[in-house]
Amino acid sequence: MSQAERSRAEESQAEKSQARRVRPSDPQGSRHPLWTLGLLRSEITTLLRRHRTYALLGVLAAVPVLIGIAVRIETGGGGGEGGPDGGAGPAFLAQVTNNGYFLVFAALAATLPVFLPMAVGVVAGDAIAGEANSGTLRYLLVAPAGRIRLLLVKYASVLVFCLVATLVVAVSALAAGALLFPVGDVTTISGTRIGFGEGLVRAGLTALVVAVSLTGFAAIGLFVSTLTGSGIGAMAATVGLLVTVQILDSIPQLSGVHPYLFAHYWMSFADVLREPFYWDDLSKNFQLQGLYVAVFGSAAWARFTAKDITA
């Protein structure tokens, strides 16, 4: 048996143990809110302890460090040119040499189009399909957890991963920026200056906005996961959809449909660094993500509650 097969077997055994641990002693116990919280806690713990999760978070943590090192080598640590105009990655990147704090925004801008959603797509795509593929789905349902409750717990665990993954990028970028470059008061996109403490609060809010921006894509991944019993197939389909949407969003001739694509307003997180906040694109982003969560969450519920569980 290969190392990968042994690792998967260990995860499968752990998930079966998890299902046995959360099984209540009586059916009435499964309706208690504390039991639901116990199921959620067990699911999150299992997710965060997987070797695959460690690998995904490790790659995400390495991206800001590599960006910081590349900028340091390129500039020799000296101050760069350019002002804080605009909100795209290159504008933030131009400010990193002056203030390492901006590495947080540059790293989020660099990882959000591909790396962050790809990691979320892997976790969301495997949420239901992975359980079916490993034969643990029936163990979880026999609790009786209930299909709706299990689906909500799975989605909640994916949302927790969205937040954890975003914070990993932000914290790694902040640490690398502080080590490689000077830090201090922050010049906002609007040209005003704020203290470094307030800047840290803005960075935390930015990470939260990015995590919320991924909720719609997470719902799509969960829906795809209910369509198949192959975890790898669900992950590939979810990531493939991400790439397709990113391509569509970059074609000017399709500008009419851009506002309806889940990734269109992802870069609106830069508006958190304006003084005062610019809410137009942020509110559009939140509304769009809520729409995707409602539509694909309902589709996942309809599919999963009617699905014949054979594994």
Secondary structure, DSSP 8 states (H G I E B T S, - for coil): --HHHHHHHHHHHHHHHHHHHH--SSGGGGGSHHHHHHHHHHHHHHHHTSHHHHHHHHHHHHHHHHHHHHHHHHHTT------S-SSSHHHHHHHTTT-GGGHHHHHHHHHTTTHHHHHHHHHHHHHHHHHHHHT-HHHHIIIII-HHHHHHHHHHHHHHHHHHHHHHHHHHHHHHHHHHS----EE-TTS-EE-HHHHHHHHHHHHHHHHHHTHHHHHHHHHHHHH-S-HHHHHHHHHHHHHHHHHHHT-GGGTTTGGGSTTTTGGGGGGGGSSS---HHHHHHHHHHHHHHHHHHHHHHHHHHH-----
